[in-house]
Amino acid sequence: MFAARITAPKKFEIEDIEIPQINDGQCLIKLENWSVCGSDIRHGYGPVFSEENYPMKHGGNCHECAGTIVESKSNKFKVGQRVIVLPSADSHGGLVEYYPGDEGKMALVPDHGELSEWILCQPSGTVLYACQQMGTILGKDVVIFGQGSIGLSFTAIVARAGARRVIVVDPLDYRLEWGKNFGATHTINPDQVDLDEALSEITDGKLADISVEAAGFPDSLNASIRSATKDGKVIVFGIQHDGPDGRWTQIDTQYFLKNTPIIIPTQASRSGDPIGHIERMIELKERGWWDPGEMKTHEMKFSDVNAAYDQYEQYQDEVIKVVMSI
């Protein structure tokens, strides 16, 4: 089977490896679609690591993938069904032709519709889980840092959940336009205006009841903390990391003491139920509540995996979400 592998900084090669065998409780899935995530870029493809880190494992970095079951040793799933599958941490990544999916990490997808759009219920499902940690959203002012696919998912969900103001922050104007289309009431470009002043003006000096970090950068993390009102909530979704230079993210702790917000880190994959939130997102899309597939802006061939990751990393052609297919 074919498998993509990062063999050097910002370089994928497609190799031929053996088709995996499955165990009880697993299904062999012939993958048909793969989607690029910002975390795949920042923690695998984007940084330049030392030489001994290459080549990386087969199939990485990719955790958004979907396909059709071709062999089943599971009582829950059968051959021919379409599923979203979450790769296991102790296995190869998702950029492969066949994947041995664990039944507890697979979500059934309806037979109708484009799989290249259903696949986006995976990232949006993780956002749904994060929103469930907010408590009531009705009548609240929510500010969201970042309007990539994760930030846009937050925007769509909290707008539909009854937020009073949905304020989105991003340095890219085209993403702010997407935010407005998804339900944002206000937009802020921090490269063009003073962020703190703009947020204070929008909220009449109160700041946000709920502040969401959905970008994964140090500046947006600190901004999200200082943007929460007195005893407000800060949802930390974006993954921070030390990077190849060894420096950790620094947090300005004065804002912890100033507004004493409740800090809620969220990572759905570690919730004890890694697939339930994706199943709920599939159900919501099925009944027409919101369709995450709207975020797909580009579709490319698997053989163009390098170009797909470059496009996402460099924000080419106003990309929001690029999905690869065979």
MOUR-V901203 format. One record per pair of residues at least 12 apart in sequence whose C-alpha atoms are under 8 Angstrom apart, sorted by the first residue. I is the first residue (numbers start at 1). J is the second residue. Records with the same first field share a line. If there is no record, write none. Layout:
I=J / J
This chain:
1=16 / 17 / 18 / 19 / 96 / 97 / 98
2=14 / 15 / 16 / 17 / 96 / 97
3=15 / 16 / 17 / 58 / 59 / 95 / 96 / 97
4=58 / 59 / 60 / 95 / 96 / 305
5=55 / 56 / 57 / 58 / 59 / 60 / 95
6=45 / 54 / 55 / 56 / 57 / 58 / 60
7=54 / 55 / 56
8=51 / 54 / 55
9=45 / 46 / 47 / 48 / 49
10=45 / 46 / 48 / 306
11=45 / 306
12=305 / 306
14=303
19=98
20=98 / 99 / 100
21=100
22=73 / 100
23=73
24=73 / 74
25=73 / 74 / 75 / 102 / 103
26=72 / 73 / 74 / 100 / 101 / 102 / 103
27=69 / 70 / 71 / 72 / 73 / 74 / 77 / 100 / 101 / 102 / 103
28=69 / 70 / 71 / 72 / 98 / 99 / 100 / 101
29=67 / 68 / 69 / 70 / 71 / 98 / 99 / 100 / 101
30=67 / 68 / 69 / 70 / 97 / 98 / 99
31=65 / 66 / 67 / 68 / 96 / 97 / 98 / 99
32=65 / 66 / 67 / 68 / 97 / 115 / 325 / 326
33=65 / 66 / 67 / 115 / 116 / 119 / 323 / 324 / 325 / 326
34=62 / 64 / 65 / 66 / 94 / 95 / 116 / 119 / 323 / 324 / 325
35=62 / 64 / 65 / 119 / 120 / 321 / 322 / 323 / 324
36=62 / 64 / 308 / 309 / 312 / 321 / 322 / 323
37=62 / 63 / 64 / 321
38=312 / 313
39=239
40=61 / 62
41=61 / 309 / 313
43=241 / 243
44=60 / 61
45=61 / 309
46=313
47=243 / 244
48=244
49=244
57=92 / 93
58=92 / 93 / 95 / 96
59=92 / 93 / 94 / 95 / 96
60=92 / 93 / 94 / 95
61=93 / 94 / 95
62=93 / 94 / 95
63=86 / 87 / 93 / 94
64=84 / 85 / 86 / 94 / 119 / 120 / 122 / 123
65=84 / 85 / 86 / 94 / 95 / 119
66=82 / 83 / 84 / 85 / 115 / 119
67=82 / 83 / 84 / 115
68=80 / 81 / 82 / 83
69=81 / 82 / 83
74=103
76=103
77=103
81=108 / 109 / 111
82=108 / 109 / 110 / 111
83=106 / 107 / 108 / 109
84=106 / 107 / 108 / 109 / 119 / 122
85=101 / 105 / 106 / 107
86=101 / 105 / 106
87=99 / 101 / 105
104=274 / 275
105=274 / 275
106=275
107=275 / 278 / 279
108=279
109=282
116=293 / 323 / 324 / 325
117=292 / 293 / 294 / 296
118=282 / 292 / 293
119=293
120=292 / 293 / 295 / 296
121=278 / 281 / 282 / 292 / 293
122=278 / 281
123=149 / 150 / 278
124=149 / 150 / 153 / 278 / 281 / 292
125=277 / 278 / 279 / 280 / 281 / 282
126=267 / 268 / 269 / 277 / 278
127=150 / 153 / 154
128=154 / 157 / 277 / 281
129=268 / 277
130=235 / 237 / 266 / 267 / 268
131=154 / 157 / 158
133=264 / 266
134=210 / 233 / 235
137=158 / 161 / 162 / 163
138=161 / 162 / 163 / 164
139=162 / 163 / 164 / 165
140=162 / 163 / 164 / 165 / 208 / 209 / 210
141=163 / 164 / 165 / 166 / 167 / 203 / 207 / 208 / 209 / 210
142=158 / 163 / 164 / 165 / 166 / 167 / 208 / 209 / 210 / 211 / 212
143=166 / 167 / 168 / 169 / 208 / 210 / 211 / 212 / 227
144=166 / 167 / 168 / 169 / 211 / 212 / 213 / 214 / 224
145=168 / 169 / 170 / 211 / 212 / 213 / 214 / 215 / 220 / 224
146=168 / 169 / 170 / 213 / 214 / 215 / 220
147=168 / 169 / 170 / 175 / 176 / 178 / 179 / 214 / 215
148=175 / 215 / 320 / 321
149=295 / 320 / 321
150=214 / 215
151=214 / 215
152=178 / 179 / 182
153=292
155=168 / 179 / 182 / 183 / 184
156=182 / 183 / 184 / 290
157=290
159=182 / 183 / 184
160=183
165=184 / 185 / 186
166=183 / 184 / 185 / 186
167=184 / 185 / 186 / 187 / 188
168=184 / 186 / 187 / 188
169=187 / 188 / 189 / 190
170=188 / 189 / 190
171=189 / 190 / 191
172=189
173=189
174=318
175=318 / 320
176=188 / 189
186=202
196=227
199=227
206=229
207=227 / 228 / 229
208=227 / 228 / 229 / 232
209=228 / 229 / 232 / 233
210=228 / 229 / 232 / 233 / 234 / 235
211=224 / 225 / 227 / 228 / 232 / 233 / 234 / 235
212=224 / 234 / 235 / 236 / 237
213=234 / 235 / 236 / 237 / 238
214=236 / 237 / 238
215=237 / 238
216=237 / 238 / 239 / 240
217=238 / 239 / 240
218=240 / 249 / 250 / 251
221=236 / 251
222=251 / 252
225=255 / 256 / 261
226=255 / 256 / 259
228=259 / 261
229=259 / 261
230=258 / 259 / 260 / 261
231=259 / 260 / 261 / 262
232=259 / 260 / 261 / 262
233=261 / 262 / 263 / 264
234=261 / 262 / 263 / 264
235=263 / 264 / 265 / 266
236=263 / 264 / 265 / 266
237=265 / 266 / 267
295=320 / 321
296=320 / 321 / 322 / 323
297=319 / 320 / 321 / 322
298=319 / 321 / 322 / 323
299=322 / 323 / 324 / 325
300=322 / 323 / 324 / 325
301=324 / 325 / 326
302=324 / 325 / 326
303=326
305=324
308=322 / 324
